[in-house]
Amino acid sequence: MTSTTAPLPTAPPRVNTPLRLLGAVAHLAFLSVYGVAVFILLGALVGFGIGGLVFLGIGALLLLAFVYVLYGAAFLETARVEGLYGFGMPMLRARRSPKPGFVGFLHTLWLQFIDGAMWRAIAHLALATVLGWIVISLAALAAGAGTIAFAPLYAPEGLPEIADVDVALEWAPVAGAGVAILCLALIAGVAMLHGVLARVLIAPIREAQLAAQARDAAVQRHEAIRASDVERTRIERDLHDGVQPRLVSVGMTLGLAQHKIDTDPEAAKQLVAEAHTSTKAAITELRQLARGIHASVLDDRGLDAALSAVASRSHIPVALDVQMPHRAGRDAEAAVYFAIAESLTNAAKHSRATKARVTVRGRADGGVLWARVEDNGVGGARVIPGGGLDGVQNRIAALGGTSRLDSPAGGPTSLEVSVPCAS
C-alpha cells in the first residue's frame, strides 16, 4: 500500500484561533457521545472475545474485529484532528508483514496492534472524550447560570440555585452572569487544552511518518545504487565472457585469412566465412545484451507487446495474461519487464520447467502494477548477491515496490512483484 504525503506547512498552524476554538468545542461535544460509544464497543469486543476463546472461532473473530475497530477509530481520530487543525499529517497507514501466508496475516495483526501511532491516537480519543464530557457539563452549568441571571424577572420569591447552591434573589443577576462567563471561559480553556493535547499526541505521528519516509527513501536510494552495480557487473560479465572473446576470435580468424589469401585462397575463403558467421553471432549477442539494458519495444508498444516478445523467445511455453487499463509509467513497466524476463530466463536455464505462466495486472487508478511469474520446475531458486534475482529485487525496491520469491524444493517457483506506478 502507498501513502500520499500532505505538503508541509511553512509554519506550525495556530490551534487557538477563534474559529478553531469553536470547532474544537463542537468536536468535543460530539466526542462526548461518539467516544463513549467507541470505547463501549472496544470493551465489549475484548470482553466477549476473551470470554469466547473457549469457543476458539468466535473469540478469535471478536479479537480480530477488536484490532480492526481499534485501527479504524485511530484513523478517524487522526483524520478529525488533521481536519480541525491542519497539521499537514499523512493519514495512518496500515502496517504490513513481509511474511507470506497465514503467518504473515498474524504478523500483520501483531504489527498493527503494537503500532505506536495508533495507540497515541486512541489515547487522544480517550482524553478528548473526557474533555467532551467536561465541555457538556460546563455548557449545561452556563445555561443554568444564564437562566438564574434573569431570576428576578420570573421568580420574585424564593431562592434560585446554581449548582445546588442557593443564591439570594438580589444577587442572582451578578452570580448568574459571573458563573456563566466563568463556564464559557473554562470551555475555551478546555478547547485550548484539546489543541495542546493534539500537538503532544497526534502531531508527533507526522514527524514519525516523515522520519519513516526518509528511511524508506534512503533504502530506495541504496537499492537503486545496488541495482545499478549489479546491472553494470552483469553487462561487464556478458561482454567479457561472450562478445569480447567472439570478437577476438573474429580478429584472429581474419588475420589467418589475410596470411593465407595469397598462398591458399580456398582456406582463406573458409576462414572469412567462419569470421562472417562469428560476426553475425556477435551482433546477435550484442542485440540481446542491449535488449537486457533497454527494451525499445517497451517504450514503443507498451508492456503487453514487450512481454509477448519475451514469451515468444522463451525456450519453454509461456501462458501470458496481461490486463492493464492504461500505461503504468516507464520506470514501473521497465522494472516489471526485467523481473519477468529474468524469471523466465532462470526457469529455462535452471528449473527444468516445462511451462510457465505470467500474470500482470494494472489498477484502473494507476496506483500499483502487479505481476506474478510461476513455473512448474524443481524449485530451489534463491537470491544470490550479484545474481539476476538480486538485481530484480534491487530494481523493484529502488522504486518503492515489493517482491516475494517462493521456491520450495520440488517446486513450483513463483515470483511476485508490486511496483507503484507513480515511481
JOPE-V958678 format. One record per helix or strand of 3 or more residues. SS is the DSSP state (A for helix, B for strand). FROM is the first residue (numbers start at 0). TO is the last residue. If there is no record, write none. Layout:
# JOPE-V958678
ss: [SS;SS]
from: [FROM;FROM]
to: [TO;TO]
This chain:
# JOPE-V958678
ss: [A;A;A;A;A;B;B;A;A;A;A;B;A;B;B;A;B;B]
from: [17;55;100;115;150;159;164;168;264;295;302;316;329;354;367;387;401;412]
to: [53;84;112;147;153;161;166;259;292;300;312;323;348;361;374;397;406;419]
